[in-house]
Amino acid sequence: MAGQDFVLDRRSLLSGIGAAGLAGCASVPPGVGDRFVRREGMRFTRGGRPYRYAGANAWYFAWLGSDTKYGDRKRLGRELDRLHAIGVRNVRLLAGAEESPVRNSIKPGFEVRDGTLNTALLQGLDVAMAELGKRDMTAVLYLTNFWEWSGGMMSRVYWETGKYKNMNDPADPWPAFPDAASAFYANLAAVKRFFGYVRMLIGRTNSVTGTAYRDDPTLMAWQLANEPRPGVSPAVMQAILPAYYQWIDDSAALIRSLDPNHLVSLGMEGTIATNGDTAIVSRAHQNIDYMTTHIWPLNWGWVDGKNLAGTWEPGKAKVVDYIDTHVRLARESGKPLVFEEFGFPRDGELYDPSVPTSFRERYYRLIYGAAEASLAAGGPVQGTYFWAWNGEARAQHPDHRFHAGDTQYMGDPPHEPQGWYGNFDSDTAILAIVRHHAKAFATA
């Protein structure tokens, strides 16, 4: 990692950014009738009123919105109507995916190695944003991914170096993949191309509404990436941190120079991404408008999916402690906090929608209860997003795996079992919990 060169070459990467863009997360004063989501201290506002929301993750909505063999605009409308009916008013979706040989990544993506853009998929994003706007819903758009399932940073490293690693490759066991993907931050050519994509999308005019993305109040925030980690191995993390911070700060400055209307978020998981180091989390959000945390007790080994009854209580204690840590960090930073991803398996860690969700129901009540308690106490939690929305989709194969060519997209990404964490339209108990929380949160 050539830190000295990185600093010296920032001028070329950030050409065109004025003083306002480099000023950090200065708020933009709301005007009369302002419909953009703003930040005021630890609160969000919209139109001068508090803006709090129950949200959902649905990475695939741009794919549904495209006029292609993999698109389904009628389904997109139905899914948004279902979400709206249970009180969901904000959706977090993918707005950047890179095609490459990286295993398990979705195809098609928004961009390929030679720089060609998928215009049909960009138009699909336009349609998704237009449909959200019709329902007075808002969106967070994340611009790339640290993980492999949408190509992500590893693909951008491959584009520039010709080298990549696959996640869960026996020849390159954990943490080889995240350590290698973190090389993105210090690769000037890769970062420059990422900035080019950011400029393109922020400058884009929606082909359906005729409104530029920078002027669209349907957008709540641009998000730099899904779960950007500064590596995993301690030695890699310490070496990459200067470039990691620089990438965050420069990306935020670039976005603000192009778009003064929208918030900027990072998409970070929290201390699980920093080997427990709270100082890294705070520094990473220094020039970011609000903080996020993702909470995955099964993925992190806090519960056993085949023995949820026996591991629930100790797992619950770790979740509570994790939440408390991030509420404290947000308070110390004076910024809002969003529970941006949280998921839990169905009973027995099975995938079919016929399987009960009794422990998932407990988990959702735990997360939502913590958010509501923070709000009641004047705390920083202002939004929640469950992971994820499957809606009417159903697994197409007995192995519950996504196969190349499938178009029944779910909130469960293509590298994961289809039905692992996503909520189906038939999950009435879960939907009732979401609906209750959405009403309580919006009216508190």
C-alpha positions in Angstrom: 0.0 0.0 0.0 1.6 3.2 -1.2 0.2 5.7 1.2 2.5 8.6 0.2 1.6 8.2 -3.5 -2.1 8.0 -2.6 -2.0 11.4 -0.8 -0.1 13.1 -3.5 -2.4 11.9 -6.2 -5.7 12.9 -4.5 -5.7 16.1 -6.5 -6.3 14.3 -9.8 -8.9 12.0 -8.2 -10.8 14.9 -6.7 -10.5 17.5 -9.4 -13.5 19.7 -9.5 -14.3 19.5 -5.8 -14.7 22.9 -4.2 -14.4 24.0 -0.6 -18.0 23.1 0.1 -17.4 19.5 -1.0 -14.4 19.2 1.3 -16.1 20.7 4.3 -17.3 17.5 5.8 -21.0 16.8 6.7 -22.2 20.4 7.0 -26.0 20.4 6.9 -27.9 22.2 4.1 -30.6 24.5 5.5 -34.1 23.3 4.6 -36.2 25.6 2.5 -39.9 26.2 2.5 -41.6 23.0 1.3 -38.3 21.2 1.4 -38.9 17.5 0.7 -35.3 16.2 1.2 -34.3 14.2 4.2 -32.0 16.3 6.3 -29.9 15.7 9.4 -30.2 17.9 12.5 -28.0 16.6 15.2 -29.1 13.1 16.1 -32.4 13.5 14.2 -33.6 13.2 10.6 -36.1 15.7 9.3 -38.2 16.1 6.2 -40.2 19.1 5.4 -39.3 20.5 8.8 -40.8 17.5 10.7 -39.1 14.5 12.3 -38.4 11.8 9.9 -38.3 8.3 11.4 -38.9 5.1 9.4 -39.2 1.4 9.3 -37.4 0.1 6.2 -36.5 -3.0 4.2 -33.6 -4.3 2.2 -34.4 -5.3 -1.3 -31.2 -5.2 -3.3 -32.8 -6.4 -6.6 -35.4 -3.8 -7.3 -33.4 -2.3 -10.2 -33.3 -5.7 -11.8 -37.1 -6.0 -11.5 -37.5 -2.6 -13.0 -35.5 -3.3 -16.2 -37.3 -4.0 -19.5 -35.4 -7.3 -20.0 -35.9 -11.0 -19.7 -34.9 -10.8 -16.1 -37.1 -7.8 -15.3 -40.6 -7.8 -14.0 -42.1 -4.3 -13.5 -45.5 -5.6 -12.5 -43.9 -7.6 -9.7 -41.9 -4.5 -8.7 -45.2 -2.6 -8.2 -46.8 -5.5 -6.3 -43.8 -5.7 -3.9 -43.7 -2.0 -3.3 -47.5 -2.1 -2.6 -47.0 -4.9 -0.1 -44.2 -3.1 1.7 -46.2 0.1 1.8 -49.1 -1.8 3.3 -47.1 -2.9 6.3 -45.7 0.6 6.9 -42.3 0.3 5.2 -41.4 3.8 3.9 -37.7 3.4 3.0 -36.0 0.8 0.9 -32.2 0.2 0.7 -31.3 -1.1 -2.8 -28.2 -1.8 -4.9 -27.2 0.8 -7.4 -23.8 -0.5 -8.5 -22.7 -4.0 -9.4 -19.5 -5.0 -11.2 -19.2 -8.0 -13.6 -16.1 -10.2 -13.3 -15.0 -13.8 -12.9 -15.5 -13.5 -9.1 -17.6 -16.5 -8.1 -21.2 -16.2 -7.0 -21.6 -12.6 -8.2 -24.9 -11.5 -9.8 -25.0 -11.1 -13.6 -25.7 -8.9 -15.3 -24.2 -6.0 -13.4 -24.3 -2.3 -14.0 -20.7 -2.1 -15.3 -18.2 -4.4 -17.0 -14.4 -4.3 -17.1 -14.1 -2.3 -20.3 -16.3 0.5 -18.8 -19.5 -0.4 -20.7 -22.6 0.4 -18.7 -25.8 -1.7 -18.7 -28.3 0.9 -19.8 -31.2 -1.4 -19.3 -30.3 -1.9 -15.7 -29.8 1.8 -15.1 -33.2 2.3 -16.6 -34.5 -0.4 -14.2 -33.1 1.7 -11.4 -34.9 4.7 -12.8 -38.2 2.8 -12.8 -37.6 1.6 -9.2 -37.0 5.2 -8.1 -40.1 6.4 -9.9 -42.3 3.7 -8.4 -40.9 4.5 -4.9 -41.7 8.2 -5.5 -45.3 7.5 -6.5 -45.8 5.9 -3.1 -44.0 8.7 -1.2 -41.3 6.2 -0.2 -37.6 7.0 0.0 -34.5 5.1 -0.9 -30.9 4.6 0.1 -28.7 3.6 -2.9 -25.5 1.8 -2.2 -22.9 2.3 -4.9 -20.7 -0.8 -4.5 -20.2 -3.8 -2.3 -17.3 -5.1 -0.2 -18.6 -8.7 -0.7 -18.6 -10.9 -3.8 -22.3 -11.3 -4.5 -22.5 -8.2 -6.7 -18.9 -8.2 -8.0 -17.9 -5.4 -5.7 -14.5 -4.1 -4.7 -12.8 -7.4 -5.6 -14.0 -7.0 -9.1 -12.6 -3.5 -9.3 -9.3 -4.8 -8.0 -9.4 -7.5 -10.7 -10.2 -4.9 -13.4 -7.0 -3.1 -12.6 -4.6 -6.0 -11.7 -6.0 -9.0 -13.4 -6.0 -10.8 -10.0 -8.8 -11.8 -7.7 -9.7 -14.3 -4.9 -13.0 -16.1 -4.4 -14.9 -16.1 -1.2 -14.8 -19.5 0.7 -12.2 -20.9 -1.7 -10.5 -23.9 0.1 -7.2 -22.8 -1.5 -7.6 -19.3 0.1 -9.5 -19.7 3.4 -10.8 -16.9 5.5 -9.8 -14.1 5.7 -8.0 -14.2 2.4 -11.0 -12.8 0.5 -11.7 -9.7 2.7 -8.0 -9.0 3.1 -7.5 -9.0 -0.7 -10.7 -7.0 -1.4 -9.4 -4.3 1.0 -6.6 -3.6 -1.5 -9.2 -1.6 -3.4 -8.9 1.5 -1.1 -5.2 2.0 -2.0 -5.5 1.2 -5.7 -5.6 4.7 -7.3 -6.8 3.4 -10.6 -9.7 1.4 -9.0 -10.7 4.3 -6.9 -10.6 6.7 -9.9 -13.0 4.3 -11.8 -15.3 4.1 -8.8 -15.4 7.9 -8.7 -16.3 7.9 -12.4 -19.2 5.6 -11.7 -20.3 7.9 -8.8 -20.2 11.0 -11.1 -22.2 9.2 -13.8 -25.0 8.1 -11.4 -25.3 11.4 -9.5 -25.4 13.3 -12.7 -27.9 11.0 -14.3 -31.4 12.2 -15.2 -34.2 9.7 -14.4 -35.5 8.4 -17.8 -39.0 8.0 -16.3 -39.5 11.1 -14.2 -37.1 13.5 -16.0 -35.7 14.5 -12.6 -31.9 14.4 -12.0 -31.0 12.1 -9.2 -29.3 14.9 -7.4 -32.7 16.7 -7.4 -34.9 13.8 -6.5 -36.4 13.9 -2.9 -37.2 10.2 -3.3 -33.5 9.6 -2.6 -32.6 9.8 1.1 -28.9 9.1 0.9 -26.1 7.9 -1.2 -24.2 5.1 0.5 -20.6 4.4 -0.4 -20.8 0.6 -0.1 -22.4 -2.3 1.5 -20.3 -3.3 4.5 -16.9 -1.8 3.6 -14.3 -3.3 5.8 -10.6 -2.3 6.2 -9.6 -5.9 5.8 -9.8 -8.5 8.6 -6.3 -9.6 9.6 -4.9 -7.2 12.1 -1.7 -6.6 10.1 -3.7 -5.9 6.9 -6.1 -3.7 8.7 -3.4 -1.5 10.2 -1.7 -1.2 6.9 -4.8 -0.3 4.9 -6.5 2.1 7.4 -4.9 5.3 6.1 -6.2 4.5 2.6 -9.5 3.3 4.0 -10.2 6.6 5.8 -9.0 8.5 2.7 -11.4 6.7 0.4 -14.3 7.4 2.8 -13.4 11.1 3.1 -12.7 11.6 -0.6 -15.9 9.7 -1.6 -18.0 11.8 0.7 -16.4 15.0 -0.5 -17.0 14.1 -4.1 -20.6 13.3 -3.6 -21.3 16.5 -1.7 -19.5 18.5 -4.4 -21.9 17.0 -7.0 -25.1 16.8 -4.9 -25.8 19.2 -2.0 -29.3 17.8 -1.5 -28.7 14.3 -0.1 -27.2 12.7 2.9 -24.0 10.6 2.6 -23.8 7.3 4.5 -21.1 4.6 4.7 -22.9 1.3 5.0 -20.6 -0.1 7.8 -21.5 -3.0 10.0 -19.9 -1.5 13.1 -17.3 -3.0 15.4 -17.6 -6.5 13.9 -15.8 -4.9 10.9 -13.0 -3.5 13.0 -12.1 -6.4 15.3 -13.9 -4.6 18.1 -12.1 -1.3 17.7 -14.6 1.5 18.4 -12.1 4.2 17.5 -12.1 3.0 13.9 -15.8 3.1 13.7 -15.9 6.7 15.0 -13.1 7.9 12.7 -14.7 6.2 9.7 -17.9 8.2 10.3 -16.1 11.5 10.9 -17.3 13.0 7.5 -20.4 10.8 7.2 -23.9 12.1 8.0 -25.2 9.2 10.1 -24.0 5.9 11.6 -25.2 2.4 10.7 -24.9 -1.0 12.3 -25.7 -4.4 10.9 -26.5 -7.2 13.4 -26.1 -10.9 12.3 -26.1 -13.3 15.3 -26.1 -16.5 13.2 -23.4 -15.3 10.8 -21.2 -14.2 13.7 -21.6 -17.5 15.6 -23.6 -16.0 18.4 -26.4 -18.6 17.9 -26.6 -22.1 16.5 -29.2 -22.3 13.7 -29.8 -25.9 14.5 -30.2 -25.2 18.2 -31.9 -21.9 18.4 -33.7 -22.8 21.7 -30.4 -23.7 23.4 -28.4 -20.7 22.2 -31.0 -17.9 22.1 -30.3 -16.4 25.6 -26.5 -16.0 25.3 -27.0 -14.8 21.7 -29.5 -12.3 22.8 -27.1 -10.9 25.4 -24.5 -10.3 22.7 -27.0 -8.6 20.5 -28.1 -6.3 23.3 -24.4 -5.5 24.1 -23.7 -4.8 20.4 -26.7 -2.5 20.2 -25.7 -0.6 23.3 -22.2 -0.1 22.0 -23.3 1.5 18.8 -26.0 3.6 20.5 -23.2 5.0 22.7 -20.9 5.7 19.7 -23.7 7.5 17.9 -24.4 9.6 20.9 -20.8 10.5 21.3 -20.7 11.5 17.6 -23.9 13.4 17.9 -25.3 11.7 14.8 -28.3 9.5 14.0 -28.0 5.7 14.1 -29.8 3.3 11.8 -30.2 -0.4 12.4 -29.5 -1.0 8.7 -29.4 -4.8 8.4 -30.7 -7.4 10.8 -31.6 -10.9 10.0 -32.4 -14.2 11.7 -33.1 -17.7 10.3 -36.4 -19.6 10.3 -36.7 -22.3 12.9 -34.2 -25.1 12.4 -32.3 -22.9 9.9 -34.6 -24.2 7.1 -35.6 -22.1 4.1 -39.1 -22.9 2.9 -41.8 -20.4 3.7 -43.9 -23.2 5.3 -41.3 -23.4 8.2 -42.3 -21.4 11.3 -40.5 -18.2 12.3 -40.9 -18.3 16.1 -37.3 -17.3 16.9 -37.1 -14.7 14.1 -40.2 -13.1 15.6 -38.4 -12.9 19.0 -35.4 -11.4 17.3 -37.4 -8.8 15.4 -39.2 -7.8 18.6 -35.8 -7.4 20.3 -34.4 -5.2 17.5 -37.5 -3.1 17.2 -37.9 -2.8 20.9 -34.3 -1.4 21.2 -35.0 1.1 18.4 -38.3 2.3 20.1 -36.6 2.5 23.5 -33.9 4.7 22.1 -36.4 7.0 20.4 -38.4 7.3 23.6 -35.3 8.2 25.6 -34.2 10.8 23.1 -31.5 8.6 21.7 -30.0 8.4 18.2 -31.8 5.5 16.6 -33.9 6.9 13.7 -34.4 4.1 11.3 -34.5 0.3 10.9 -34.2 -2.0 7.9 -34.9 -5.8 8.2 -33.0 -8.1 5.8 -34.6 -8.8 3.6 -37.8 -8.7 1.4 -38.5 -11.9 -0.6 -42.1 -11.0 -1.2 -43.8 -13.3 -3.7 -40.6 -15.0 -5.0 -40.1 -18.7 -4.2 -37.0 -20.9 -4.6 -36.9 -22.4 -8.0 -34.9 -25.5 -7.1 -35.1 -28.2 -4.4 -31.6 -27.3 -3.1 -32.9 -23.7 -2.4 -29.9 -22.3 -4.4 -29.9 -19.6 -7.0 -28.8 -21.0 -10.3 -27.5 -19.0 -13.3 -30.4 -17.7 -15.3 -32.9 -17.6 -12.4 -35.1 -14.5 -12.3 -37.1 -15.1 -9.1 -34.9 -12.6 -7.2 -35.1 -12.6 -3.5 -33.7 -10.5 -0.7 -31.4 -13.4 -0.1 -28.5 -12.7 -2.5 -27.5 -15.3 -5.1 -24.6 -16.7 -3.1 -26.9 -17.6 -0.1 -29.7 -20.2 0.3 -32.9 -18.7 -1.1 -35.1 -18.3 1.9 -32.4 -18.1 4.5 -33.2 -14.6 6.0 -35.7 -13.1 3.6 -39.4 -12.6 4.5 -42.1 -13.9 2.2 -45.4 -12.3 1.5 -46.9 -15.3 3.4 -45.0 -14.6 6.7 -48.0 -13.1 8.4 -46.6 -13.1 11.9 -43.4 -11.3 10.9 -45.4 -8.8 8.7 -47.6 -8.0 11.7 -44.5 -7.2 13.8 -43.1 -5.0 11.1 -46.5 -3.2 10.8 -46.7 -2.6 14.5 -43.2 -1.2 14.7 -43.7 1.0 11.7 -46.7 2.6 13.3 -45.1 3.0 16.7 -41.9 4.4 15.3 -43.6 6.9 12.9 -46.0 8.3 15.5 -43.8 8.3 18.6 
